[in-house]
Amino acid sequence: MSASRNEIVDFYRGNPQVSVLIVGAGVNGIGTFRDLALQGVDVLMVDKGDFCSGASAGSSHMVHGGIRYLENGEFRLVREAVQERNRLIENAPQYVRPLPTVIPIFKWFSGLLNAPFKFLGLLEKPSERGAVVIKVGLIFYDAFTRAQGTVPNHQFQGRAGTRAEFPHINPAVRFTARYYDGSMHTPERICAELLLDGEAAHQDARALNYVSLENAAGKRVMLKDQVSGETFEVQPKILINAAGPWIDFANARMGLDTGLIGGTKGSHLMLDNPDLRAAIGENEFFFENKDGRIVLLYPFEDRLMVGTSDLPIDNPDEAACTEDEIDYFIEMVQVVFPDIPVRREQIVFKFTGVRPLPASDANTPGQVSRDHSIVEIAPGSALEFPVYNLVGGKWTSFRAFSEEVCDKTLEALGRTRVIDTRRLAIGGGLDYPVTEPAQKAWIAQLAGRSGLEPARIQELFERYGTRAQIVADYIAQGEDRALNFLPGYSRREIEFIARDEKVVHLDDFLLRRSLLAKLGRLSHANVDEISKIIRAALGWTDEQADAEIKRLYAILRKDHGVQL
Ligand SMILES: Cc1cc2nc3c(=O)[nH]c(=O)nc-3n(C[C@H](O)[C@H](O)[C@H](O)COP(=O)(O)OP(=O)(O)OC[C@H]3O[C@@H](n4cnc5c(N)ncnc54)[C@H](O)[C@@H]3O)c2cc1C
């Protein structure tokens, strides 16, 4: 188990010098943190909220190359993202799986004439695509990925085949194209395991959630522990601003006037609609509507995720899913599955994120580059250290972006890379048994060693990959019991996660270390039961425990439209 947050804060009170301070623990901050730690660099990463609670939690959960960015001429980005998608499927197989993605196509030719104009940047707005343009795009997409062979090539099918496979599909759909990307249901768990890997790699790599950058001057940066309310100071050689959509806000706190970000918000709904869930099978449906906006229907366990929007927003703290967005999503489902009704009562959870896109004067948000860049602010009269701003990027390509940031940092520190992250497993992806017989043998072996039932090990394996091993070892060391209201979980399992994965608030566990909130599985009874276990694990007082439940309900109501 890593050092407690108080121990870490005390450490920096006595030793404020640190080579690198990372502000922001979304996937880009965390990826950079892990990479620097692996290279033996002393690094502190802080986040004003929980780890992976900003844009990195608000994503569409697709690990993808971004086929539509080909039209914007972003070949470098798409090639990189497709390679990174394949690496994530290989390095984090416990959480990232190939995702068959179906594009419903209504026309043969539309978009054909637009494409060259779009490549030249002459088209005002994107528009619906026909079969021919999609076919060309998919040929490029396959070409980028064929050498790795991680996912199959695309296929096309006509009206009859489409109707046979998807009986409820709109009869006006003339073709469907199927290609493969990746799905990740728990970006938050990938982030948690990445940062634990980083801390394990180097004793002087430390990560703190609920610690914000307050201000900076000269060689000093003032940080505030949001839990205790106390401040402490660090003196970094380099500051990496990985605050995503808040980058300009964080810079303003340090007296730097930047206009790097032009964020756009995107919302998603989680639906409990068994008919629609059955209609899409295990496929994501992915298409652009007439004005070029992306629509996705995504299979998410027994639920279905619908998204997303792309609306400019100035202040990321004000992002929320509006009633208009909900109307729009429901309307879009009907475009593809007109005879399956979607009702508002079927929404079990909603969430919104803000894309940290580079400030741009593109005609539509969809045309703003999704590529990433490091914008360096050299030391000057206000600050004695450089600030590297991590602008833009996709979840999928975080490793490549982190590698670039790490290499630049190593060069500035006069050090060299010692470990390559391209083939490095993430958390419970280490020594992951890929085939079914290998998984069975792994489960049987752990059941034998730990004394837990194979069915229980299976559950843990599905939830944590090979990290199930340390969870099972912990469970086996004491008296355990399945939860009354959520029998798939047990008391010692939750206790372990609370202690080992830097849980500070009740919502950290329910919203980010587990999928319970996102899947709409919360009730008064199970919140009460789980809060008692976490309370005992973290030593909360009665008042703290009450405050945690109130805080959870307020977050669920305000940010996720969930009224318990
Ligand atoms: C709606 C939407 C859909 C998307 N879909 C996909 C997709 O399907 N696939 C894909 O690959 N990418 C997708 N993306 C893009 C991807 O999610 C983001 O590019 C990526 O997560 C950005 O990560 P980040 O670490 O830069 O930012 P963030 O995850 O936002 O992290 C920044 C962190 O900085 C912290 N912070 C801010 N200010 C301070 C401060 N003063 N002190 C301390 N901490 C601070 C915040 O709390 C936050 O946690 C999507 C994004 C959105 C919003």
PDBQT file of the ligand as one rigid body, heavy atoms in Angstrom, charges set to zero:
ROOT
HETATM    1  C1  LIG A 601     -17.573  14.390 -24.607  1.00  0.00    +0.000 C 
HETATM    2  C2  LIG A 601     -16.217  13.838 -24.883  1.00  0.00    +0.000 A 
HETATM    3  C3  LIG A 601     -16.085  12.685 -25.641  1.00  0.00    +0.000 A 
HETATM    4  C4  LIG A 601     -14.821  12.161 -25.892  1.00  0.00    +0.000 A 
HETATM    5  N1  LIG A 601     -14.739  10.957 -26.495  1.00  0.00    +0.000 NA
HETATM    6  C5  LIG A 601     -13.523  10.389 -26.669  1.00  0.00    +0.000 A 
HETATM    7  C6  LIG A 601     -13.431   9.080 -27.162  1.00  0.00    +0.000 A 
HETATM    8  O1  LIG A 601     -14.439   8.384 -27.354  1.00  0.00    +0.000 OA
HETATM    9  N2  LIG A 601     -12.199   8.578 -27.369  1.00  0.00    +0.000 N 
HETATM   10  C7  LIG A 601     -11.062   9.289 -27.147  1.00  0.00    +0.000 A 
HETATM   11  O2  LIG A 601      -9.979   8.792 -27.411  1.00  0.00    +0.000 OA
HETATM   12  N3  LIG A 601     -11.126  10.540 -26.627  1.00  0.00    +0.000 NA
HETATM   13  C8  LIG A 601     -12.319  11.086 -26.364  1.00  0.00    +0.000 A 
HETATM   14  N4  LIG A 601     -12.421  12.325 -25.803  1.00  0.00    +0.000 N 
HETATM   15  C9  LIG A 601     -11.199  13.093 -25.548  1.00  0.00    +0.000 C 
HETATM   16  C10 LIG A 601     -10.505  12.723 -24.247  1.00  0.00    +0.000 C 
HETATM   17  O3  LIG A 601     -11.422  12.316 -23.261  1.00  0.00    +0.000 OA
HETATM   18  C11 LIG A 601      -9.714  13.928 -23.718  1.00  0.00    +0.000 C 
HETATM   19  O4  LIG A 601      -8.949  14.489 -24.729  1.00  0.00    +0.000 OA
HETATM   20  C12 LIG A 601      -8.770  13.506 -22.609  1.00  0.00    +0.000 C 
HETATM   21  O5  LIG A 601      -9.462  12.781 -21.625  1.00  0.00    +0.000 OA
HETATM   22  C13 LIG A 601      -8.133  14.753 -21.983  1.00  0.00    +0.000 C 
HETATM   23  O6  LIG A 601      -7.447  14.360 -20.841  1.00  0.00    +0.000 OA
HETATM   24  P1  LIG A 601      -6.662  15.433 -19.970  1.00  0.00    +0.000 P 
HETATM   25  O7  LIG A 601      -5.876  14.647 -18.992  1.00  0.00    +0.000 OA
HETATM   26  O8  LIG A 601      -5.889  16.341 -20.854  1.00  0.00    +0.000 OA
HETATM   27  O9  LIG A 601      -7.790  16.324 -19.279  1.00  0.00    +0.000 OA
HETATM   28  P2  LIG A 601      -8.765  16.011 -18.037  1.00  0.00    +0.000 P 
HETATM   29  O10 LIG A 601      -9.161  14.594 -18.009  1.00  0.00    +0.000 OA
HETATM   30  O11 LIG A 601      -9.833  17.026 -18.028  1.00  0.00    +0.000 OA
HETATM   31  O12 LIG A 601      -7.831  16.244 -16.782  1.00  0.00    +0.000 OA
HETATM   32  C14 LIG A 601      -7.526  17.535 -16.310  1.00  0.00    +0.000 C 
HETATM   33  C15 LIG A 601      -7.543  17.492 -14.800  1.00  0.00    +0.000 C 
HETATM   34  O13 LIG A 601      -7.002  18.718 -14.299  1.00  0.00    +0.000 OA
HETATM   35  C16 LIG A 601      -7.602  18.970 -13.057  1.00  0.00    +0.000 C 
HETATM   36  N5  LIG A 601      -7.405  20.394 -12.697  1.00  0.00    +0.000 N 
HETATM   37  C17 LIG A 601      -7.932  21.469 -13.303  1.00  0.00    +0.000 A 
HETATM   38  N6  LIG A 601      -7.529  22.603 -12.677  1.00  0.00    +0.000 NA
HETATM   39  C18 LIG A 601      -6.718  22.222 -11.663  1.00  0.00    +0.000 A 
HETATM   40  C19 LIG A 601      -6.023  22.925 -10.637  1.00  0.00    +0.000 A 
HETATM   41  N7  LIG A 601      -6.055  24.266 -10.529  1.00  0.00    +0.000 N 
HETATM   42  N8  LIG A 601      -5.309  22.209  -9.745  1.00  0.00    +0.000 NA
HETATM   43  C20 LIG A 601      -5.259  20.849  -9.803  1.00  0.00    +0.000 A 
HETATM   44  N9  LIG A 601      -5.923  20.137 -10.763  1.00  0.00    +0.000 NA
HETATM   45  C21 LIG A 601      -6.636  20.804 -11.676  1.00  0.00    +0.000 A 
HETATM   46  C22 LIG A 601      -9.067  18.598 -13.294  1.00  0.00    +0.000 C 
HETATM   47  O14 LIG A 601      -9.732  18.316 -12.076  1.00  0.00    +0.000 OA
HETATM   48  C23 LIG A 601      -8.945  17.399 -14.214  1.00  0.00    +0.000 C 
HETATM   49  O15 LIG A 601      -9.066  16.154 -13.511  1.00  0.00    +0.000 OA
HETATM   50  C24 LIG A 601     -13.667  12.841 -25.455  1.00  0.00    +0.000 A 
HETATM   51  C25 LIG A 601     -13.793  13.988 -24.667  1.00  0.00    +0.000 A 
HETATM   52  C26 LIG A 601     -15.057  14.448 -24.343  1.00  0.00    +0.000 A 
HETATM   53  C27 LIG A 601     -15.178  15.598 -23.411  1.00  0.00    +0.000 C 
ENDROOT
TORSDOF 0
